[in-house]
Amino acid sequence: MGTLIAVRIVAFGMLSGGVANPVSQFGPALLAGDTPFLAVYLPAPMLGALAATVVINHHTRARRADR
């Protein structure tokens, strides 16, 4: 997890401020009128959770089929 956060900060830090909490990024960006990079922070946790769910379900089904 620490590596993922570090990669995220290195990749997007100079562009959008590198805030790890989407809510912490939303308020200041909205008030400053700098909203183009909110698309990186707001849907990312939901898409990550969805991707993890798909992978876990696929892995679980594969293990059950092997039994």
C-alpha positions, -999 to +999 in steps of 0.1 A: +000+000+000+028+024+008+044+018-026+011+025-044+007+058-025+043+068-033+038+060-070+006+081-070+023+111-054+052+109-078+030+104-108+004+131-101+019+152-073+033+179-095+001+182-115-025+181-088-009+185-054-005+149-045-033+147-019-041+111-010-076+119+004-101+128-024-122+149-001-091+169+010-085+176-027-121+185-036-126+216-014-094+235-022-096+226-059-132+237-061-126+270-044-095+277-064-113+269-097-087+243-105-109+213-112-095+195-142-076+169-122-105+161-098-113+133-123-081+116-111-090+117-074-127+113-071-135+081-091-102+064-084-112+049-050-145+036-065-128+022-096-101+006-074-127-010-052-146-023-082-114-037-098-105-054-065-140-070-062-138-084-097-103-099-091-113-114-058-145-129-072-127-143-101-100-158-079-127-172-055-146-188-083-114-204-098-106-219-064-141-233-059-140-249-094-107-266-086-123-284-056 
